[in-house]
Amino acid sequence: MIRIALVVGSTRPGRRGTAAARWALDTAAASPAVAGGRASIDILNVADFDLPLLDEPVPAAFGAYAQSHTRRWSQAVAAFDAFVFVTPEYNHSFPAALKNALDYLFAEWQHKVAGFVGYGTSGGIRAVEQLRQVMGELKVADVPTQVALSMFTDFTFTDPTDPTDPGTCTPAPHHAETLTRMLEEIIAWSAALVPLRAEAQPVTS
């Protein structure tokens, strides 16, 4: 079974990423891949780990972690074979908190697979393009299919004039079809990379 994490990349109070991740989790649970037992999927929320700005004295590539929060984050990430990054777009890129969380680790990402659920006024498309560059450096294989959720059409708000209203993620049906196709790509690539993950050096610190 391929273990997939839905990584909620925003840590902003009232973030809409939580609603997007819940929709993705429910949609994935009903997909043939997850319902059929070929994959499992869980939410991995960056905000739950309270990571400060990178405070490790040794670069992540060495895997020598001094901080307890790093070791906790390392164990959580290492438990998964693939990731779906749920990210907003901030100023043509993805959140600094997500970049910080990625930079904390190295080996834990390698030879795994990534997909993306972007959201924002432009569907988070530019944030995902930036993330793809980072994935390449981390030796993560990113699949081409991605979900792009619009704040205008794919979320419902109690008060549309209230910027603190996290809203409910209510995407059009074609987004569920895209997510299902993306999961199939992730599973196929993740299965192909099993030998490389088996050869990777474990993180011991």
C-alpha positions in Angstrom: 0.0 0.0 0.0 1.3 3.5 -0.9 1.1 5.9 2.0 0.1 9.4 0.8 0.2 12.6 3.0 -1.9 15.6 2.3 0.5 18.3 3.4 -1.3 21.5 4.4 1.3 24.1 3.6 -0.2 27.3 5.1 0.1 28.1 8.8 -1.9 31.3 8.7 -4.8 31.5 11.3 -8.0 30.9 9.4 -6.2 29.4 6.4 -8.4 28.1 3.6 -6.0 25.2 3.1 -7.7 23.2 5.9 -11.0 23.2 4.0 -9.2 22.3 0.8 -7.4 19.4 2.5 -10.6 18.1 4.0 -12.3 18.1 0.5 -9.2 16.3 -0.9 -9.2 13.8 1.9 -12.9 13.0 1.4 -12.6 12.8 -2.4 -9.5 10.6 -2.2 -11.2 8.3 0.3 -13.9 7.6 -2.3 -11.5 7.1 -5.2 -10.8 3.6 -6.6 -7.1 3.8 -5.4 -7.9 4.4 -1.7 -11.2 2.6 -1.5 -9.7 -0.3 -3.3 -6.8 -0.6 -0.8 -3.9 0.4 -3.1 -3.2 3.6 -1.1 -3.9 5.3 2.2 -4.2 9.0 2.7 -3.8 11.2 5.8 -3.5 14.9 6.5 -0.1 16.2 7.5 -0.5 19.8 8.8 2.7 21.9 8.9 1.1 24.1 11.5 0.9 21.2 13.9 4.7 21.0 14.2 5.5 24.5 15.4 8.7 24.7 13.3 10.6 27.9 13.9 12.7 29.4 11.1 15.3 26.7 10.4 17.4 26.4 13.5 19.5 23.3 12.8 23.3 23.9 13.0 24.1 21.2 10.5 22.6 21.1 6.9 19.7 18.7 6.5 21.6 16.6 3.9 23.7 15.2 6.8 20.6 14.0 8.8 22.2 15.1 12.1 19.2 16.7 13.8 19.8 18.6 17.1 16.3 19.8 17.7 13.3 17.7 19.0 10.9 19.5 16.6 13.1 18.5 13.7 13.1 14.9 14.7 9.4 14.9 15.2 8.9 16.4 11.7 11.4 13.9 10.3 9.5 10.9 11.7 6.2 12.2 10.3 7.5 12.8 6.8 9.5 9.6 6.7 6.4 7.5 7.3 5.0 8.4 3.8 5.8 7.3 0.3 4.1 10.3 -1.5 2.7 13.7 -0.8 0.0 16.0 -2.1 0.9 19.5 -1.2 -2.1 21.7 -0.5 -0.8 25.3 -1.0 -2.1 28.8 -1.5 -0.3 31.3 -3.7 1.4 34.2 -1.9 2.9 36.8 -4.2 3.5 34.4 -7.1 4.9 31.7 -4.8 4.1 29.3 -2.0 4.1 30.1 1.7 7.4 30.7 3.6 6.3 28.2 6.2 6.1 25.4 3.7 9.5 26.3 2.3 10.9 26.3 5.8 9.3 22.9 6.5 10.8 21.5 3.3 14.3 22.8 4.1 14.4 21.1 7.5 14.7 17.7 5.8 16.4 16.1 2.9 16.7 12.3 2.9 13.1 11.9 4.1 11.8 13.5 0.8 14.0 11.6 -1.6 12.7 9.1 -4.2 9.1 9.9 -3.3 6.4 11.4 -5.4 4.4 14.7 -5.2 1.1 16.0 -6.5 -0.4 19.4 -5.9 -3.7 21.0 -4.9 -3.3 24.8 -5.4 -5.8 27.4 -4.4 -6.2 31.1 -4.7 -7.5 33.8 -7.0 -5.5 32.1 -9.8 -5.8 28.6 -8.6 -2.4 28.6 -7.0 -0.8 27.8 -10.3 2.3 29.9 -9.9 2.8 28.6 -6.3 2.8 25.1 -7.7 5.3 26.0 -10.5 7.7 27.3 -7.8 7.2 24.1 -5.7 8.1 21.9 -8.7 11.5 23.5 -8.8 12.1 22.7 -5.2 10.9 19.1 -5.7 13.5 18.5 -8.3 16.3 19.5 -5.9 14.9 17.2 -3.2 14.8 14.3 -5.6 11.0 14.1 -5.5 9.2 13.0 -8.7 6.3 15.4 -9.3 3.4 14.3 -11.5 2.0 16.6 -14.2 -1.7 16.6 -13.2 -2.6 19.2 -10.6 -5.8 20.6 -9.0 -6.3 24.3 -9.2 -9.0 25.6 -6.9 -10.4 29.1 -7.4 -11.3 31.3 -4.4 -14.1 32.7 -6.6 -15.9 29.5 -7.7 -14.6 26.6 -5.5 -15.2 27.9 -2.0 -18.4 29.0 -0.2 -18.2 31.7 2.5 -20.7 32.6 5.2 -19.6 36.3 4.7 -17.7 36.9 1.5 -16.6 40.3 2.7 -14.9 38.8 5.8 -11.3 37.9 5.0 -11.0 35.8 8.1 -13.8 33.5 7.1 -12.1 30.2 6.2 -15.1 29.1 4.2 -16.0 25.6 2.9 -14.3 24.0 -0.1 -17.1 23.2 -2.6 -15.3 22.5 -5.9 -16.9 21.8 -9.2 -17.2 18.0 -10.1 -14.3 18.1 -12.6 -11.9 18.9 -9.7 -12.7 15.5 -8.2 -12.0 13.8 -11.5 -8.6 15.6 -11.7 -7.7 14.7 -8.1 -8.5 11.0 -8.8 -6.4 11.0 -12.0 -3.5 12.7 -10.1 -3.7 10.0 -7.4 -3.4 7.3 -10.0 -0.3 9.0 -11.4 1.2 9.3 -7.9 0.6 5.6 -7.1 2.1 4.5 -10.4 5.2 6.6 -9.9 5.5 5.7 -6.2 5.4 2.0 -6.9 8.1 2.4 -9.6 10.4 4.2 -7.1 10.1 1.5 -4.4 13.6 0.0 -5.2 15.2 3.5 -4.9 13.5 4.1 -1.6 14.6 0.7 -0.3 18.3 1.6 -1.1 18.2 5.0 0.5 20.1 5.5 3.7 17.8 5.8 6.7 17.9 8.9 8.9 19.3 7.9 12.2 19.6 11.2 14.1 
